[in-house]
Amino acid sequence: MTVSECRSEDVPALTASAGALFAEDGGRHDAFMDTGWPAREGAAYYAGLVDDPDSLCLLADGGAGHLVGRLRKPDPLRPDAVTAVLESMRVAPERRRQGLGRALFEAFVAWARERGANEMTVQAYAQNASALAFYEAHGFRPFLVTLARS
Ligand SMILES: CC(C)(COP(=O)(O)OP(=O)(O)OC[C@H]1O[C@@H](n2cnc3c(N)ncnc32)[C@H](O)[C@@H]1OP(=O)(O)O)[C@@H](O)C(=O)NCCC(=O)NCCS
């Protein structure tokens, strides 16, 4: 199993994995999610992140999984927090429960530590039980809860 930082030639594989995540997760759990966004805008967005020193774009096994992490901009309301945000991660269905997610997450933790982060956050849909189980297994606990109604 290999985990590598994306270079510009990896943007198509990253965009494809992120697009599959939109379809599987946002498309299923959020009636307002625009699942066409990755095909329209994803390549430019992820190319920008690959070039951004405050972002981390990882691929596992050349595209079987991905993780995107970002350092949050300083927040004057929480001046002592240095927050690494796990923006997005996915492992292809046929490769799940084989440790790829763990390997991606460990690389994210190492990157966050190098950048001086003292906090990590991630958002997940309340109905995404497998993602919540994965994050809980890696030490995350609920902090802020978004409540929604139509
Ligand atoms: C969440 C996800 C990335 C986990 O990737 P993975 O490669 O399957 O995870 P790992 O094999 O490294 O699992 C590590 C641990 O997390 C927990 N875990 C992972 N998937 C789980 C599940 N479906 N149910 C319960 N626990 C789970 C377990 O503790 C597991 O350890 P174990 O297999 O020894 O029991 C993967 O399920 C996925 O891509 N899901 C769809 C996309 C998604 O929801 N992404 C997150 C959006 S917020």
Ligand as a Chemical Component Dictionary entry (heavy atoms), coordinates in Angstrom:
data_LIG
# 
_chem_comp.id                   LIG 
_chem_comp.type                 NON-POLYMER 
_chem_comp.pdbx_formal_charge   0 
_chem_comp.three_letter_code    LIG 
# 
loop_
_chem_comp_atom.comp_id 
_chem_comp_atom.atom_id 
_chem_comp_atom.alt_atom_id 
_chem_comp_atom.type_symbol 
_chem_comp_atom.charge 
_chem_comp_atom.model_Cartn_x 
_chem_comp_atom.model_Cartn_y 
_chem_comp_atom.model_Cartn_z 
_chem_comp_atom.pdbx_ordinal 
LIG C1  C1  C 0 -14.652 6.148  5.841  1  
LIG C2  C2  C 0 -13.681 5.399  4.920  2  
LIG C3  C3  C 0 -12.744 6.395  4.232  3  
LIG C4  C4  C 0 -12.834 4.422  5.778  4  
LIG O1  O1  O 0 -11.820 3.853  4.935  5  
LIG P1  P1  P 0 -11.298 2.340  5.131  6  
LIG O2  O2  O 0 -10.081 2.178  4.286  7  
LIG O3  O3  O 0 -12.414 1.395  4.900  8  
LIG O4  O4  O 0 -10.919 2.341  6.679  9  
LIG P2  P2  P 0 -9.885  1.366  7.433  10 
LIG O5  O5  O 0 -9.863  0.028  6.759  11 
LIG O6  O6  O 0 -8.568  2.052  7.559  12 
LIG O7  O7  O 0 -10.604 1.255  8.859  13 
LIG C5  C5  C 0 -9.966  1.674  10.061 14 
LIG C6  C6  C 0 -10.929 1.489  11.218 15 
LIG O8  O8  O 0 -12.042 2.409  11.101 16 
LIG C7  C7  C 0 -13.235 1.768  11.586 17 
LIG N1  N1  N 0 -14.170 1.582  10.461 18 
LIG C8  C8  C 0 -13.936 1.807  9.149  19 
LIG N2  N2  N 0 -15.050 1.539  8.421  20 
LIG C9  C9  C 0 -15.993 1.143  9.287  21 
LIG C10 C10 C 0 -17.346 0.720  9.131  22 
LIG N3  N3  N 0 -17.936 0.667  7.921  23 
LIG N4  N4  N 0 -18.035 0.371  10.235 24 
LIG C11 C11 C 0 -17.446 0.395  11.457 25 
LIG N5  N5  N 0 -16.147 0.792  11.668 26 
LIG C12 C12 C 0 -15.444 1.150  10.597 27 
LIG C13 C13 C 0 -12.804 0.424  12.151 28 
LIG O9  O9  O 0 -12.428 0.625  13.502 29 
LIG C14 C14 C 0 -11.572 0.125  11.287 30 
LIG O10 O10 O 0 -10.687 -0.790 11.884 31 
LIG P3  P3  P 0 -10.924 -2.388 11.648 32 
LIG O11 O11 O 0 -11.163 -2.612 10.172 33 
LIG O12 O12 O 0 -9.650  -2.987 12.157 34 
LIG O13 O13 O 0 -12.155 -2.733 12.467 35 
LIG C15 C15 C 0 -14.466 4.535  3.882  36 
LIG O14 O14 O 0 -15.445 3.764  4.550  37 
LIG C16 C16 C 0 -15.156 5.363  2.797  38 
LIG O15 O15 O 0 -14.545 5.730  1.810  39 
LIG N6  N6  N 0 -16.464 5.607  2.970  40 
LIG C17 C17 C 0 -17.256 6.317  1.934  41 
LIG C18 C18 C 0 -16.826 7.749  1.773  42 
LIG C19 C19 C 0 -17.002 8.528  3.048  43 
LIG O16 O16 O 0 -18.015 8.399  3.735  44 
LIG N7  N7  N 0 -15.995 9.362  3.359  45 
LIG C20 C20 C 0 -16.040 10.205 4.521  46 
LIG C21 C21 C 0 -16.811 11.441 4.218  47 
LIG S1  S1  S 0 -16.975 12.461 5.665  48 
# 
loop_
_chem_comp_bond.comp_id 
_chem_comp_bond.atom_id_1 
_chem_comp_bond.atom_id_2 
_chem_comp_bond.value_order 
_chem_comp_bond.pdbx_ordinal 
LIG C1  C2  SING 1  
LIG C2  C3  SING 2  
LIG C2  C4  SING 3  
LIG C2  C15 SING 4  
LIG C4  O1  SING 5  
LIG O1  P1  SING 6  
LIG P1  O2  DOUB 7  
LIG P1  O3  SING 8  
LIG P1  O4  SING 9  
LIG O4  P2  SING 10 
LIG P2  O5  DOUB 11 
LIG P2  O6  SING 12 
LIG P2  O7  SING 13 
LIG O7  C5  SING 14 
LIG C5  C6  SING 15 
LIG C6  O8  SING 16 
LIG C6  C14 SING 17 
LIG O8  C7  SING 18 
LIG C7  N1  SING 19 
LIG C7  C13 SING 20 
LIG N1  C8  SING 21 
LIG N1  C12 SING 22 
LIG C8  N2  DOUB 23 
LIG N2  C9  SING 24 
LIG C9  C10 SING 25 
LIG C9  C12 DOUB 26 
LIG C10 N3  SING 27 
LIG C10 N4  DOUB 28 
LIG N4  C11 SING 29 
LIG C11 N5  DOUB 30 
LIG N5  C12 SING 31 
LIG C13 O9  SING 32 
LIG C13 C14 SING 33 
LIG C14 O10 SING 34 
LIG O10 P3  SING 35 
LIG P3  O11 DOUB 36 
LIG P3  O12 SING 37 
LIG P3  O13 SING 38 
LIG C15 O14 SING 39 
LIG C15 C16 SING 40 
LIG C16 O15 DOUB 41 
LIG C16 N6  SING 42 
LIG N6  C17 SING 43 
LIG C17 C18 SING 44 
LIG C18 C19 SING 45 
LIG C19 O16 DOUB 46 
LIG C19 N7  SING 47 
LIG N7  C20 SING 48 
LIG C20 C21 SING 49 
LIG C21 S1  SING 50 
# 
